[in-house]
Amino acid sequence: MVSSNGAGRAFIGSFTSAGGRGITVAAVDEETGALTVLGTTDAVPDPSYLALGRGTGPGGAVLYAVSETEQGAAAALDISHDVPRPLGETRQVGGNGPTHLALAGGHVVTANYGSGSVTVLPVLADGSLGAAACVLAHEGSGPVVERQEGPHAHQVLPDPTGEWVLSVDLGTDSVRVSALGPETGELRPHGETALRPGTGPRHLAFHPAGGHAYVLNELEPTVTVCRWDATAGVLEAVGEAPVLPAGASGDGSPASYPSEVVVAHDGRFLWVANRGHDSISVLALDATGEQASLVTTVSCGGRWPRDLALDPTGRRLYAANERSGNVSWFAVDPETGIPAPQGSLEVPAASCVTFA
């Protein structure tokens, strides 16, 4: 989708309960990556995560948003105009505090952090959402009592083949693999990969070749490297790498809570956003995708980067800095992977960025 002046578009979520505007639509300058606000809507409370899909309405594209509230919900929005408009009904997800959503097999799937569950909502012909078809509850806990007293599903996404749905659970130190019935919307549990206790896995990203995945841990500043067997639907942890220099979050330094992991389009680099340390980490990947090594960290251009996103060209990174209330963007050096700051846009309580 392009804006009226021919530029691409970015969609920025923010916490309305913390003074955010809800969903901000911005034009993206093709040459500089700069963002210019086109419109905003607070039609969805606390739209902390967004994803794009297709519908039959004008322009074809539909924006999906979680509502990260006690009565968790998900909504579809028509984005054929500069101000998104609700499309169909906002749907309850049968869980609280949904933090993530993704499209899989003709459905929108949400990760409900508060209740530790995953919900499947059918996407109707016009792109709107139907009532929940399935709510799959996770079980378990972890050793960090104040954060892992029970399951906390933080992310859900399909694998690159579309055959499997993976859910990352911070509370149980594990990643679950399920099969999604495309006709019924039923999630059928297939397997669970246990990660090192107390690491608190938050988000996962796949290597573009599809054979590896990288699980970012929130309770320890590390990334777990995994092999992914799409034929068998098996995720296998094979190693860990630090995402911060030694001592960066130790005695006398702010605690760091990594939030998002992004893989370069060519599979050479990983980038990680670090809240507390307020940085973006650059990790180099070897040719196999199985070895990750920390190269450096750079400032995120604000405070508390909740999300990190690569633009469609792969040339720029965007950080949604929640506590400083801005989205900053960086040009990525194609040889070193190191981001260089380019600009910033004020977005109070920013939570995520996605691109048309």
Sequence and secondary structure as in RCSB ss.txt:
>XXXX:A:sequence
MVSSNGAGRAFIGSFTSAGGRGITVAAVDEETGALTVLGTTDAVPDPSYLALGRGTGPGGAVLYAVSETEQGAAA
ALDISHDVPRPLGETRQVGGNGPTHLALAGGHVVTANYGSGSVTVLPVLADGSLGAAACVLAHEGSGPVVERQEG
PHAHQVLPDPTGEWVLSVDLGTDSVRVSALGPETGELRPHGETALRPGTGPRHLAFHPAGGHAYVLNELEPTVTV
CRWDATAGVLEAVGEAPVLPAGASGDGSPASYPSEVVVAHDGRFLWVANRGHDSISVLALDATGEQASLVTTVSC
GGRWPRDLALDPTGRRLYAANERSGNVSWFAVDPETGIPAPQGSLEVPAASCVTFA
>XXXX:A:secstr
 B TTS EEEEEEE GGGT  SEEEEEE TTT  EEEEEEE SSSS   EEEEE SSTTSEEEEEEE SSS EEE
EEE SSSS EE S  EE SSS EEEEEEETTEEEEEETTTTEEEEEEB TTS B S  EEEE     S TTT SS
  EEEEEE TTSS EEEEETTTTEEEEEEE TTT  EEEEEEEE  TT  EEEEEE TTSSEEEEEESSSSEEEE
EEEETTTTEEEEEEEEESS TTTTSTTS   EEEEEEE TTSSEEEEEEETTTEEEEEEE TTS  EEEEEEEE 
SSS EEEEEE TTSSEEEEEETTTTEEEEEEE TTT  EEEEEEEE TTEEEEEE 
